[in-house]
Structures are given as structure tokens and as C-alpha cells.
């Protein structure tokens, strides 16, 4: 009996090894059901928009810059197997690959070797242009999002629209400010120097303004610098409710998302007073 079990175990191990060898270390995620999300790919403008099913309607939740190619299909497809690293045509590799149709996959920008510090820099910098042989290239953060959240069976709609990128627009590419072969969005790879970068913001305390003044500089006393140490104060977004006609204290939130997609936020109290 023991010999039979041992023989059966050996057969199962060999079968598992052959499956991994053939499929390239396929992995499956159970983060959602097949109808939780839907992906739409605008081939003309190289944008992927992810939709989430809320109630009976799909609502756009994420826009992703991509690079399609001449063989990128039109029509409706469905996701298949997944690969943490995938050997590509030409001997390059990609991270977080998800099969769409035959040889067409969502995946990261190609790497020269199976090394997260060896991305094809020129191809990364041209993300958003028509560059692939047919696959849909993405930055690591977006390729990983699909890999982790959209299981096999998820619907993918390929279409062309040269005038409208999609309901969430076309994102900017996250810039490589350090040089070298790292994808700035790859926060999951050990040793990525971009993980040590962060934007900074200082606010010189509360701000007092006079009611009915008509013009207000809410950035007074605010300084914000991106991860590359560039002054990006003018890019700070201010949110919150304030009534400049009614004296009182109001709270505003100041947020900077810098050129490599990193964010810093701070709050500030603004006091509206009657003019003397």
C-alpha cells in the first residue's frame, strides 16, 4: 500500500512539474468573481479603463496607460491564465502577465532579463504609444492590479475611439526620475530605489483671511516638493468646504500627487474673520 501511494505521489509531482514547465508558472487569483470587473481597451488612444459592477451597472474606477500593437484584437474576449513572470517573444520577460486571447496578454513593459531592475527603459518611457506586437503593455502597478483583481473569465472589450480615451481620461506616464532599469511603480520588488522616495509638504500653520475680500491665496505659507525634489507647490490640490462670506473656522486638505505617482496630504485650518 505504501509503495502504491509513493508511486501515485511521484506521478502527481511530475504532472505538476510539467504543467508549470508548459504554462510558465501559471497562477490563479480568487480576488473576485468573473463579473466583478470589466476591462475596456481603447486601442487607438492606448488606454485601459477598469469598471466595477455596483448594483446592476458597471462604474469606471481606474484608468491605465497602455501600449497596444498591430495584432491587438477587436471585440469581446475573456481573461485566462496568469503568470507571475512570463517569457516573451525575443527572449525578454514581463511581470504580472494575464492571458486575454491566444498569444495576447496584459503584462508589464518588457524586461531584458528576469530581473525587476532591468526593464527596457526606452519602451517604458514610450508607454502610451502603439509599441507592442499585440499584447497590452502596462506599468507594473497596473499589470499587477489586473493580475490580482481580475480572475479568469473577466470580460475584456477592445474598441477604437480616436477622440475619447474613456470616462476617466488618459493618465500620464509615471516618469523615471532616477534613471536605471526600475519601473517607478513597482513597489513590490525588493531594492527598488523609488520605494525610498516620497514627496514632502510644509504648511506654516493656520491661515486667517478677511471675509468678502474677493481674492484669496490659500497656498500662502505652503511649500510642496515632489520625490525628485522639484518644487511642485502649484500642483497642490485643495479640497474642503469654506464660506468666505461667513466668519468661522474651516478645515481644508492639501494634496500633492507628484510626477512618479506618490502622494502627500496635510490639513490646515482657515479662519475667516470680519474685515476691520
N, C-alpha and C positions, 0 to 999 in steps of 0.2 A: 504493500500500500504506500509506504514511504517513497519507494522508487518511482511509482506512478505519479505521485504528487510532485516529486522533484522534476520528473520529465515534463509534466504539464507546465510547471512554473518556468522551466527553461524555454519552452515554446512560446509562452506569453511574453517573456522578456525579449526574445528575438523578434517577435512580431512588433512589439512596441518600438524596438530599435529601428526596424525597417520603416515604420510609419514616420518616425522622426527624421530619418535619413531622406526619405522621399519628399516629405512635405516641408522640410526646412524648419523644424521645431515649431510646428503649429500650436497655437494656444487659443483657448476659448474663454471669453468672459461672460459672466452671468449678471452683469450690472443692470440689465434692463431686458424687457421683452422686445420682440421684433417690431412691435408697433409703437414703442415708447418714443422713438425719434424717427425723423425722416431727414434725408440729406438731399439738397438740390445743388447741382453743379452747373454754373454758368460758364460754358466753355469759351465763349467769346471774350469775357472780361476776367476770367480766371479767379472766380470766387466760389467758395462753397458756403452755403448757408444751412445751418442745422436748425431743425424745427422740433419742438417737443409737443406731444399730444397732451393738451389740457382740456379736459371735458371731452367735447366732440370735435375740437378744432386743433390744428397744428399751429403753434405760435413760434415765430422766429426767435432764437435765443443766442445764436453765436454765428458770427461771420468769420470766415477763414480765407486768407490769401492762399492761392494755389498756383500751380503751373500745370496746364494740360498739354496735350500733344495732338498730332495729326490722327492718331488711332483712338483717341478718346471717343467712346461711343455716344450716340444719342439715344434717348428713350429711357425706359424704366428698367432698372436692374435691382439685384438684391445682394447684400453682403454675404461673403462666405467665410473661409477660414482666416486665421490671424497668425502672424509671425513676429516674434519679438525682434529678431534680425532676419533679413531676407537677402539672399544673394540675387543680384540683379544682372541684366544683360551687360556685357562688357566687363564683368568681374568686379563691379562695385557692389556696395551693400547699402541697405536702408534700414532704418529703425521703425518699429511700430507699423508694420505693413498689414493691411486688411484687404483681402481679395474682393473685387467687385464683379469681374466678368472675364473669364478665360485668363489672359495674361495681364489684365488691367487691375491695378491695385491703388489704394490710398497708401502713401508712405512718406517718410521724411525725405528731405533733399538727400541725394546720394552721398555716400562716404567712399573715399578711396580704399579704405580698409575697414575691417570690422572693429572700429575704434571711434568712440564718440568725440575724440579730439581731432578727427581727420575728415571733416566734412569738405565737400567740393565747394570752396569758398565762392568762386565765380558763379556757380549755379545757385547757391544760397542768395547771393546779392541780387540775382535776377528773378527771384521768386515773385510771381505775379504776372510773368510773361509766358508765352507759349514756348515751352522748353523741352518737355518730355517726349518719349516715344509713344505715349498714350496713357501712361499712369497719371495719377493725380498727386503731384508733389506738394508737401506741406512743411511748415516748420515743425520741429519736434513736438511742441506743446499741442498743436492742432492734430497732428497724426496720432499722438498718444490719446487725445480726447476721444477720437473716433474708435481707436483700438480698445479703450477701456469702457466706453459707454454704449457703443452701438453693436449689438450682437449679430450673429448670423441671421439672415432674413430681413434685416433692416432695409427699407426701401431707399433707393437712390435714383433721383430723377436728373438726367442730363438734358440740358437745353441750351439754346443760343439766344442771347439778348445783348446787342452791342450798345444799347442805350441805358439800361438799368442793371446795375450789378446785383441787385437784390434788396430786400426790405431793410437790411442793416448796413448797406453800403459796402464799399471795398476797403478793407483795412490797409494800413501802411505796413510795410515790412519792418520787422524789428531789426534795427541796424547792428552790425558787428563793429563795436567801437574799440575793441581790444586787438583786432587782427587775429591771426591764428585760425585754427580749424574747428572752433567750437560754435555750436548753434546757441545763441544767447538765451533761447527759450528752454533749453534742455536742463532744467533744474534737477532732474532725476539722476544725472550722471555724476559720479564722484570726481572731484577735481576740476569741475567746470569753473573757471575764474569769474564768470559772470554771476555765480551764486554769491560771491563776496561783495558785489556792487549793490548800492542802494541810493536812491535819491534822498536829498535832505531838504528840510524846510525849517525856517525860523520865523517866529511871529513876535513882534515887540509888544506883547501884552494886549489888553483890551483897546478898542478904538472908540472914541467919542466923536459924534457928528451932530451938527445942528439940524433940527427939523426944518422942512420947507426950503432947504438950501438949494436944491435942484441939481447939484453935481457932487458926486462923492467918489473918492478914491479909496475903495475898500482894500486895495493892495498896499496901502501905506503901511510901512513897517514890516512887510512880508518879503522874504527872500527865499527862493527855491532853486536848487541846483540838481540837475539830472545825475545819473550814475557816472557819466563821463565828466562830471564837474563843470558842465556848461550851465550858465545862468538861464533857467527856464521859467523865471517868475511870470513872464507874460503868458505862459501856457497853463497857469494855475486856474482850475475851475472852482467857482464859488457857488455853493448851494445853501439853501435855507430861506426862511421867510423873514422879511424885515419891512416894517412900515415906516417910511421916512417922514410921515406926517403925524405920527403918534409917538410921543415920548415914551421911552421904556427901554428894557434890555432885551436884546435879541442874540441868538446864537447862530453863527454861520460855520460851515465846514469848507475848508480849503484843501483841494486835492490836486496833486500833480501825478500824471502818468507820463513817465519820461520816454525817451526815444528807444529804449530797449524794453519797454513794457512794464517797468517796475513802478510801484505806486507808493506815495506817502500822503497821509492825510492828517490834518490838525483842525481843531475847532478854536473859535475865537468869539468873544463876547463883544457885541457892538451896542453902545449906549446912545440912544437918540435923545437929545435934550432940546428944550426951547431956546431959541436964539436970545441973546442978551438984548 
